[in-house]
Amino acid sequence: MSVFRILVSLVLLSSCGYAQNESSSGVEFVIGGLMQEEGGDWDPKSSPLLRPFGVDFDLAGCMFVVELEGGRVHRFDPDGKLTQISGDGSESYKGDGGLVIDATYNGMHNIAVIPDGDLYIADSWNHCIRRIERDTGIVSTFAGTGKPGFSGDGGPATKAAFDFIMCITLNSTNDVLHVADLKNRRIRAIDLESRTVTTIVGNGQKGAPADGGRAVESPLEDPRAVAADSKGNVYVLERGGNALRVVMPDGKIQTVAGTGKQGFRDGAALEAQFGSPKHICIDDKDNVYIADDQNKAIRRFDPVAKTVSTVLGRGQGDAKLKLLHPHGVCWEAGWLYVVDTSHNRILRIKP
């Protein structure tokens, strides 16, 4: 391992801040802009990103981006420069034990950054979670065997088997990584200190859970995303189930938004409808934001008012803006970041 390659890897992971490119009616573009049909000149085909899916930030405000089809990990630096730090665009599984610039991935869905700056990546089609150490630039498999399956609860994460890890998110105290284990129809939790895996939602069966049932004994439709609020509630988003569920601190599960049928409707949460929702994040007031894929919109669930509203898309936020497969959402420092996946751009708003 040459000194030069080590230095390059560490520079790629160095601290940075944030800068936006332009703004429009309250919507600020981080990467990209308004397209011609929106009144601008942005061409998604000219984007430096290819199907971006997830973003997260370190404590210095540096934004990291993972691509699904592009197979790359990027860093957005203070002067607006986008730097590719890992991945070569191939669908492969290489680089463990080596430097970040040599690692490859297969179908990354999102990324989580812990306070010390280490990066955790949902390497979905490799059925594992990869870790990039900030201080060394070394890549390793943190959880999963690289092969699909279900095993390992109660034991070390590296020996546990997963089947299509779609989403990973940190809890509010940054000591537990929640994992949406899609094809196993479970939500699993990894303690970052002990690195032990447990199942906290789902019994592996397909179905809509009954309200008030024990979460670990309940079926799930297809858990695509998971996020925990400041009170210890764990929200689970189901794409095919077109619903948002919550697991309360007492271990009981209930549906809090969505009828289970695909459609579009705002209002009372249990009467609201979604269109194959894809991802969630939670703001400082414990509101849940939902990337509503087929409805081309970002929705907000208010757990106090128990309502669902549209904050971006379908004429909201900026009437000119047209989303296409919005897949990633992330709350950071008072801003809601939205990954407009099929337009190869990232924007932010203050709802």
C-alpha positions as CSV (number, residue, x, y, z in Angstrom):
1,M,0.0,0.0,0.0
2,S,1.9,3.1,-1.2
3,V,2.2,6.3,0.9
4,F,0.8,8.3,-2.0
5,R,-2.4,6.2,-2.2
6,I,-2.9,6.4,1.5
7,L,-2.5,10.2,1.4
8,V,-5.0,10.5,-1.5
9,S,-7.6,8.4,0.4
10,L,-7.2,10.6,3.5
11,V,-7.6,13.8,1.5
12,L,-10.7,12.5,-0.1
13,L,-12.2,12.0,3.4
14,S,-11.0,15.4,4.8
15,S,-13.4,17.8,6.5
16,C,-15.5,20.2,4.5
17,G,-18.5,22.5,4.6
18,Y,-21.4,23.3,2.4
19,A,-22.3,25.5,-0.5
20,Q,-25.3,25.6,-2.7
21,N,-25.4,26.3,-6.5
22,E,-28.5,28.4,-7.0
23,S,-31.9,29.1,-5.6
24,S,-35.5,29.3,-6.9
25,S,-38.6,30.3,-5.0
26,G,-37.3,28.8,-1.7
27,V,-35.8,25.8,-3.4
28,E,-32.0,25.7,-3.4
29,F,-30.1,23.4,-5.8
30,V,-27.1,21.7,-4.3
31,I,-26.3,19.8,-7.5
32,G,-28.3,20.7,-10.7
33,G,-30.9,23.3,-11.4
34,L,-34.2,23.9,-13.1
35,M,-34.7,22.0,-16.3
36,Q,-35.9,23.6,-19.6
37,E,-39.5,22.6,-19.0
38,E,-39.2,24.3,-15.5
39,G,-37.8,27.5,-16.9
40,G,-34.1,26.7,-16.6
41,D,-31.4,25.0,-18.6
42,W,-30.4,22.0,-16.5
43,D,-29.9,18.8,-18.5
44,P,-30.1,15.7,-16.3
45,K,-27.9,13.8,-18.8
46,S,-25.1,16.2,-18.2
47,S,-25.1,15.7,-14.4
48,P,-22.0,14.5,-12.7
49,L,-24.3,12.1,-10.8
50,L,-25.9,8.9,-12.1
51,R,-29.0,7.9,-10.2
52,P,-28.1,9.3,-6.8
53,F,-30.1,7.7,-4.0
54,G,-28.8,8.7,-0.5
55,V,-27.1,11.6,1.2
56,D,-25.8,12.2,4.8
57,F,-23.5,14.8,6.5
58,D,-20.6,14.8,8.8
59,L,-20.3,17.2,11.7
60,A,-18.4,19.7,9.6
61,G,-21.4,19.9,7.2
62,C,-19.7,17.9,4.4
63,M,-22.3,16.1,2.3
64,F,-21.7,12.5,1.1
65,V,-23.7,11.0,-1.8
66,V,-24.1,7.4,-2.9
67,E,-25.4,6.3,-6.3
68,L,-27.4,3.2,-7.1
69,E,-26.6,2.6,-10.8
70,G,-23.5,4.9,-10.8
71,G,-21.8,2.8,-8.2
72,R,-19.8,5.7,-6.8
73,V,-19.5,7.6,-3.5
74,H,-19.0,11.4,-3.7
75,R,-18.2,14.2,-1.4
76,F,-19.5,17.8,-1.9
77,D,-16.9,20.3,-0.7
78,P,-17.2,24.0,0.4
79,D,-16.6,25.6,-3.0
80,G,-19.3,23.4,-4.7
81,K,-16.8,20.9,-6.1
82,L,-18.0,17.3,-6.2
83,T,-15.3,14.7,-5.6
84,Q,-15.6,11.0,-6.3
85,I,-14.0,9.3,-3.3
86,S,-14.9,5.6,-3.9
87,G,-16.3,3.2,-6.4
88,D,-15.5,2.7,-10.1
89,G,-19.0,2.4,-11.5
90,S,-19.0,-1.4,-11.7
91,E,-21.4,-3.7,-9.9
92,S,-19.0,-5.6,-7.8
93,Y,-17.7,-6.3,-4.3
94,K,-14.0,-5.5,-3.9
95,G,-11.7,-3.6,-1.7
96,D,-12.2,-4.8,1.8
97,G,-9.0,-4.2,3.9
98,G,-7.8,-1.7,1.3
99,L,-8.1,2.0,0.6
100,V,-11.3,3.8,-0.1
101,I,-10.2,4.7,-3.7
102,D,-10.0,1.0,-4.6
103,A,-13.4,-0.2,-3.2
104,T,-16.4,-1.2,-5.3
105,Y,-20.1,-1.6,-4.6
106,N,-23.3,-3.0,-6.0
107,G,-26.6,-1.0,-5.8
108,M,-26.0,1.4,-2.9
109,H,-29.2,2.8,-1.5
110,N,-28.1,5.2,1.3
111,I,-25.4,6.2,3.7
112,A,-25.0,7.1,7.4
113,V,-22.2,9.2,8.9
114,I,-21.4,8.8,12.6
115,P,-20.1,11.7,14.7
116,D,-16.4,10.6,14.4
117,G,-16.8,10.8,10.6
118,D,-16.8,7.1,9.7
119,L,-19.1,6.3,6.8
120,Y,-21.6,3.4,6.7
121,I,-23.0,2.4,3.3
122,A,-26.0,0.2,2.5
123,D,-24.3,-2.0,-0.2
124,S,-27.7,-3.4,-1.1
125,W,-27.1,-5.9,-3.8
126,N,-24.1,-7.2,-2.0
127,H,-26.4,-7.8,1.1
128,C,-24.0,-6.0,3.4
129,I,-23.0,-2.8,5.1
130,R,-19.6,-1.3,4.2
131,R,-17.6,0.9,6.5
132,I,-15.1,3.6,5.5
133,E,-12.9,4.7,8.4
134,R,-12.3,8.4,8.3
135,D,-8.9,8.3,10.0
136,T,-7.4,5.6,7.8
137,G,-9.3,5.5,4.6
138,I,-9.7,1.8,5.0
139,V,-12.9,0.0,3.7
140,S,-14.3,-3.1,5.4
141,T,-17.6,-5.0,5.6
142,F,-19.2,-4.0,8.9
143,A,-22.3,-6.2,8.6
144,G,-23.4,-9.1,6.4
145,T,-21.6,-12.0,4.7
146,G,-22.0,-10.8,1.1
147,K,-24.6,-13.5,0.4
148,P,-28.4,-13.3,0.9
149,G,-30.0,-15.1,3.8
150,F,-31.3,-14.6,7.3
151,S,-29.2,-15.5,10.4
152,G,-27.0,-14.0,13.1
153,D,-29.4,-12.4,15.6
154,G,-27.7,-12.1,18.9
155,G,-24.2,-12.5,17.4
156,P,-21.6,-10.3,15.6
157,A,-22.7,-8.3,12.6
158,T,-20.0,-9.7,10.3
159,K,-21.5,-13.2,10.7
160,A,-25.1,-12.1,10.2
161,A,-26.9,-12.6,6.9
162,F,-29.2,-10.1,5.3
163,D,-31.2,-10.0,2.1
164,F,-31.3,-6.7,0.3
165,I,-30.4,-4.0,2.8
166,M,-32.3,-1.0,1.5
167,C,-31.8,1.6,4.2
168,I,-29.6,2.2,7.2
169,T,-30.1,5.1,9.6
170,L,-28.7,6.1,13.0
171,N,-30.8,6.5,16.1
172,S,-30.9,9.9,17.9
173,T,-28.0,9.0,20.1
174,N,-25.9,7.7,17.3
175,D,-25.1,4.4,18.9
176,V,-27.5,2.1,17.0
177,L,-27.7,1.6,13.3
178,H,-31.2,0.6,12.1
179,V,-31.4,-1.6,9.0
180,A,-34.3,-2.2,6.6
181,D,-33.7,-5.8,5.7
182,L,-36.1,-5.9,2.7
183,K,-36.5,-9.4,1.5
184,N,-36.3,-10.8,5.1
185,R,-39.2,-8.4,5.9
186,R,-37.6,-7.3,9.1
187,I,-36.0,-4.2,10.7
188,R,-32.8,-5.1,12.4
189,A,-30.6,-3.1,14.8
190,I,-26.9,-3.1,15.2
191,D,-25.3,-1.8,18.4
192,L,-22.3,0.1,17.2
193,E,-20.3,-0.6,20.4
194,S,-20.9,-4.4,20.7
195,R,-21.6,-4.8,16.9
196,T,-24.4,-7.2,17.9
197,V,-27.4,-7.7,15.6
198,T,-31.0,-8.0,16.8
199,T,-34.4,-8.0,15.0
200,I,-36.7,-5.3,16.4
201,V,-39.6,-5.5,13.8
202,G,-41.0,-8.3,11.7
203,N,-41.4,-12.1,11.8
204,G,-40.4,-12.7,8.2
205,Q,-44.0,-13.2,7.0
206,K,-45.7,-11.0,4.4
207,G,-48.7,-8.9,5.5
208,A,-50.0,-5.8,7.2
209,P,-49.3,-5.8,10.9
210,A,-52.2,-5.5,13.3
211,D,-52.3,-2.4,15.4
212,G,-51.1,-3.0,18.9
213,G,-49.3,-6.2,18.1
214,R,-45.8,-7.0,19.3
215,A,-43.5,-5.7,16.6
216,V,-41.2,-8.7,16.5
217,E,-44.1,-11.1,16.1
218,S,-45.8,-9.0,13.3
219,P,-45.6,-9.4,9.6
220,L,-44.5,-6.6,7.2
221,E,-45.3,-6.0,3.6
222,D,-41.9,-4.7,2.3
223,P,-39.9,-2.5,4.7
224,R,-38.0,-0.1,2.5
225,A,-36.9,2.5,5.0
226,V,-36.5,3.1,8.8
227,A,-35.8,6.1,11.0
228,A,-36.0,6.7,14.7
229,D,-37.2,9.9,16.3
230,S,-35.9,11.6,19.5
231,K,-38.5,9.8,21.7
232,G,-37.4,6.3,20.8
233,N,-40.2,5.7,18.3
234,V,-39.0,3.7,15.2
235,Y,-40.8,4.5,12.0
236,V,-41.0,1.9,9.2
237,L,-42.0,2.8,5.6
238,E,-43.5,0.2,3.4
239,R,-43.5,0.8,-0.4
240,G,-45.8,-2.0,-1.5
241,G,-47.9,-1.5,1.7
242,N,-48.2,2.2,0.9
243,A,-48.1,2.9,4.6
244,L,-46.0,4.4,7.4
245,R,-45.9,2.3,10.6
246,V,-44.3,3.1,14.0
247,V,-42.8,0.8,16.7
248,M,-43.2,2.5,20.1
249,P,-40.7,2.1,22.9
250,D,-42.9,-0.6,24.5
251,G,-42.4,-2.8,21.4
252,K,-45.9,-2.4,20.0
253,I,-46.5,-1.6,16.3
254,Q,-49.2,0.4,14.7
255,T,-50.0,2.0,11.3
256,V,-49.9,5.9,11.6
257,A,-50.4,7.0,8.0
258,G,-51.7,5.5,4.8
259,T,-54.7,3.4,3.8
260,G,-52.6,0.6,2.3
261,K,-53.9,1.4,-1.2
262,Q,-51.9,3.3,-3.7
263,G,-53.1,6.8,-4.5
264,F,-52.6,10.5,-3.6
265,R,-54.4,12.1,-0.7
266,D,-53.4,14.6,2.0
267,G,-55.3,15.2,5.2
268,A,-56.0,12.9,8.1
269,A,-53.0,10.5,8.3
270,L,-55.0,7.3,8.3
271,E,-57.0,8.5,5.3
272,A,-53.9,9.7,3.4
273,Q,-52.6,7.8,0.4
274,F,-49.1,7.2,-1.0
275,G,-47.7,6.0,-4.3
276,S,-44.9,3.5,-3.6
277,P,-43.1,5.6,-1.0
278,K,-39.4,5.0,-0.9
279,H,-37.5,6.7,1.9
280,I,-38.0,8.7,5.1
281,C,-36.2,11.1,7.4
282,I,-37.1,12.9,10.6
283,D,-36.7,16.6,11.5
284,D,-35.9,18.3,14.8
285,K,-39.6,18.3,15.8
286,D,-40.0,14.6,15.0
287,N,-42.0,15.2,11.8
288,V,-41.5,12.5,9.3
289,Y,-40.7,13.3,5.7
290,I,-41.5,10.7,3.0
291,A,-40.1,10.4,-0.5
292,D,-43.3,9.5,-2.3
293,D,-41.8,8.0,-5.4
294,Q,-44.7,7.5,-7.9
295,N,-46.5,10.6,-6.7
296,K,-43.4,12.6,-7.5
297,A,-43.7,14.4,-4.2
298,I,-42.3,14.8,-0.7
299,R,-44.9,14.4,2.0
300,R,-44.8,15.2,5.7
301,F,-46.4,13.2,8.5
302,D,-47.1,15.3,11.6
303,P,-47.3,13.0,14.6
304,V,-49.0,15.6,16.8
305,A,-51.7,16.7,14.4
306,K,-51.8,13.2,12.8
307,T,-51.9,14.7,9.3
308,V,-50.1,14.2,6.0
309,S,-49.3,17.2,3.8
310,T,-47.3,17.7,0.6
311,V,-44.2,20.0,1.0
312,L,-42.6,19.6,-2.4
313,G,-43.9,18.5,-5.8
314,R,-47.3,18.5,-7.4
315,G,-47.3,22.3,-7.2
316,Q,-46.0,22.6,-3.6
317,G,-42.7,24.2,-2.6
318,D,-42.1,25.6,-6.1
319,A,-44.9,25.3,-8.7
320,K,-42.4,25.0,-11.5
321,L,-40.5,22.1,-10.0
322,K,-41.1,18.6,-11.4
323,L,-39.7,15.6,-9.4
324,L,-39.0,12.2,-11.0
325,H,-38.4,9.3,-8.7
326,P,-37.5,11.3,-5.6
327,H,-35.8,8.6,-3.5
328,G,-33.6,10.2,-0.9
329,V,-34.5,12.6,1.9
330,C,-32.3,13.8,4.7
331,W,-32.8,16.4,7.4
332,E,-29.7,18.5,8.2
333,A,-29.3,21.8,10.1
334,G,-32.8,23.0,9.5
335,W,-32.9,22.0,5.8
336,L,-34.7,19.1,4.1
337,Y,-32.4,17.7,1.4
338,V,-34.1,15.9,-1.5
339,V,-32.5,13.5,-3.9
340,D,-34.4,13.8,-7.2
341,T,-33.0,10.6,-8.5
342,S,-34.1,10.3,-12.1
343,H,-33.2,14.0,-12.7
344,N,-29.7,13.3,-11.3
345,R,-29.9,16.3,-9.0
346,I,-30.0,17.2,-5.3
347,L,-31.9,20.2,-3.8
348,R,-32.9,21.5,-0.4
349,I,-35.8,23.4,1.1
350,K,-36.9,24.8,4.5
351,P,-40.5,23.4,4.8
